[in-house]
Amino acid sequence: MTEIDPDRIDPDRWLSERETAALLGVGVDTVRRYRRAGTGPAWSRLGVRLVRYRRADVIAWARAQGAHHQGAA
């Protein structure tokens, strides 16, 4: 199986909540909880109800979380 390099995929692509959850390996409810708490990746509201996450922001946030937890050990 070929491993996908997240840096080679369009970093400016907008992701849905479901795609963001899949990328992070968590449930959609967890992504929503992060957003409400202000602790998750940066997001934008497009229109009245459409919430989207920029792929590069999600990856940067996830890497920062990993670095934060590694540093705490």
N, C-alpha and C positions, 0 to 999 in steps of 0.2 A: 504494500500500500504506500502511496506517495504522500508525504506530509505536506500540508499546505502552509506556506509562509505567509502569515497575516500581513506582513509589510508589503507584499507584492500585489495584494488585492486593493482596488480603488479605496483609498482612505477617506475620500469625501463622500462615499456612498451613504445615503440615509438608510437606517435600519428601523424596522418596526419593533414594537415591544417584544414580539415573539422571536424575531431574529436576534435581538439583543440578548434575550434570555438564553437562547441556544448558544450564542457565542460565548457567554459567560458560564454556561453550564448550570444555570439556575432556572427556577420557574418564573413565569410571567408575573405572578403575584409578588415574588421577591424583587423583581425589577421595579414594580410599581411602589413597593414599600420603600426601596432605596430612594426613588424619586420624591415621594411624599416627605421623607425624613431629610432630604437634601444631602444624602450621603453617597448617592450613586454617580454614574457618569453624567456629564453635561447633556442636556436634552433641549429640544425645541418643540414648540407647538406650532404646527402648520395648519392654519385655519382655526376653527373653533374647537375641534375635538381630536385632531390627529397629532399624536405625539411621536416624534422621531429622534433617533440618536445617530450622530455621525460616527461611522465606524472607527475612525482614528481616535475620537474621544473615548469610545468604549475600551479600545485596546490600551490607550494610555492610562485610563483609570484602573483597569485590571492589573496592569504592570505596577502601578503605584501601590496598589493594595498588596501585591506580592512582596514588594520591596519593604513595605511597612511591616508586614508580618515577619519577614526574615530578619529584619533589624531588631525586632522585639525579642527574638529568641535568645 
